[in-house]
Amino acid sequence: MDTKNLSLPKLNQLNPTLESTALKLMEEAGELAQVIGKFRGLSGEQISMDEETIVREVANELLDVAQTAVTMMFVLEDQFGIDIQDAVQRHCDKLEKKGYLSAEKAD
């Protein structure tokens, strides 16, 4: 299985709840969609940024979505005792069964 690992920190000075984090995730996903819409000219606006700048903004918004999703995982772990490593493994197993991932081959 070819993977890339992304590690995002647990944020300080926040007291997120499942509900507040879900709302924040939707907000960040909306901002991502808005940037992509501007990039594709879907808002009817003239694009005033070059493609490299827009793609960088897309990456920035995508990382905001990812950070918020990771924060939600920390909430599940801290407040509800969910084993995230186990959940990730079950998720990968599901993807493998659906044919989206290949099983690692032992040498």
N, C-alpha and C positions, 0 to 999 in steps of 0.2 A: 504494500500500500504506500503510495507516494503522498506524504503529508508535509505541510508547512505548519510550523507551530507559531502561534501568536500568543504572547503572554501580556495580559493587561492587568494593572494593579487594582487592588481594592482601594477605593477612594476614601480619604480621610474626611472627618468633620461632616459626614452625612449620616442621616438616620432614615434610610430608605425603607419603605414598606413595599409589599408586593404590588399594591395598587398604585402607589406613586411612581414606582419604577416602570410599571406597565404603561402608564400615561406618558412618562418621559420617553419610553421606547417608541411609542406612536408619534410623539412630537419630532423626535430625531429622524424617524423614517419619513415623515412628511417633509422635513428639510432636505433630506437626500433626494426625494422625488422632485422637489421644487428645483434643485440645482440641475438634476438630469433634464427636467422639462425645459429649463432655460437653455441648457446646452443644445437640446434638440429643437429649440425654437417653438415649443408647444404653447408657450404663454403669449405668443404674438409679439413679444418684444424683439427688438434687434439685439443680437448678441454683440456686446461691446468688449468681451474678453476673448483672448486667444484660446485656442483649444487646450494648450498645456496648462493654462491657469484654471480653466474650467475642470479639466480632469483632476487637477490637484485639489480643487474644491470638492469634487465628488469623493475623492479619497478621504478628505478631512471629514466630510459628513458621514461617510461609511464607517470611519473609525469611531465617531460619536455614537452611531447605532451599535457597533460592536461593544464599546465600553459600557453602554447602558445595558446591553444583554448580559455582559459579564457581571455587572452589578446585580442584575436580577438573579443570576446564579448564586452569587454570594448571599443574597437575601434568602434564597431557598435553602442554602446550606446552613446559614447562621440561625434563621428563625424557624425552619421546619425540619432540620436534620437530614436533608437530602444529601446523599453521597454523589457529588458531581462527577468524580472519576468513574464511578459505576454507571452513572447516567450517560456519560460520554461513550463508554464502551458499548452500552446497549444501543446507543444511537448509531455507532459505527457498525455494529452487528446488523442492525436493521438496514443500513445503506448497502452493506455487503449482500444481504439476502435479496434486495431489490436490484442488484446488479450494478449499483453505482460505484462500488469499490471492489477491488480485487483483493483476495486474501493474500497476505504476505507469504512468500514461498521461503521455506527454510532451506539453507544451503547444506 
